[in-house]
Amino acid sequence: MPVEIALYQPDIALNTGTLLRLGACLDVRIHVIHPTGFHFSRAAMKRSGLDYLEYADFVEHNSFAQFDDWRRQAGKRLVLLTTKASQSAYDVAFTPEDILLLGRESAGVPQGVAETADLRIRIPMREGLRSINVSLSATLIIGEAKRQTDGFKTLT
C-alpha cells in the first residue's frame, strides 16, 4: 500500500468527509483513530452527503495505542504534520511505507502521541498565522508524498 493518512481523533465531520473523498479519488487509505468528536459510521457519513464513500478505503482503530501497535507491526513510518516541527515537509524524502498523521482540528495531538512519531514535519507558511485547515494540509502533503513515491502512476 502506498502512502496513507491517519486522522487522530478528528472532531469535525466535514473535514473527515473531505479527507475520505480525497482518499477515494487519489487511492489513499485513511485511518480513523477513535474516539471522534462526532458520530462516525458508514451510515452517518453517507447521510452527510459523502457520495464517494463506496470508493473510500478506510480503517477504524479503537485507540491510538491500537493504531500504533498495528503500524509498527506493519513496518510503517509515522510522519506527524505539526506546526511545532522545525523540518519542512518539502525537505523530506517520503517512502511508500509512510503514514501521514493529522491531529485533531481543535488541539492537534498530545505530546505522548507526538513523541511516537518517527518524523515531525511542518508546512512552511507566513509568520504569525496559526495553521492551515487539516484537509488542505493533508492535500498539500499527500500530493508531495505521492509525487515522490510515484503514487500517481496508477491513476488516470
C-alpha positions, 0 to 999 in steps of 0.5 A: 500500500502506498502512502496513507493518512491517519486522522487522530481523533478528528472532531469535525465531520466535514473535514473527515468527509473531505479527507475520505473523498480525497482518499477515494479519488487519489487511492489513499487509505485513511485511518480513523483513530477513535474516539471522534468528536462526532458520530462516525459510521458508514451510515452517518457519513453517507447521510452527510452527503459523502457520495464517494464513500463506496470508493473510500478505503478506510480503517477504524482503530479503537485507540491510538495505542491500537493504531500504533501497535498495528503500524509498527507491526506493519513496518510503517513510518509515522510522519506527524504534520505539526506546526511545532516541527522545525523540518519542512515537509518539502525537505523530506524524502517520503517512502511508500511505507509512510503514514501521514498523521493529522491531529485533531482540528481543535488541539492537534495531538498530545505530546505522548502521541507526538513523541511516537512519531518517527518524523515531525514535519511542518508546512512552511507558511507566513509568520504569525498565522496559526495553521492551515485547515487539516484537509488542505494540509493533508492535500498539500502533503499527500500530493508531495508524498505521492509525487515522490513515491510515484503514487500517481502512476496508477491513476488516470 
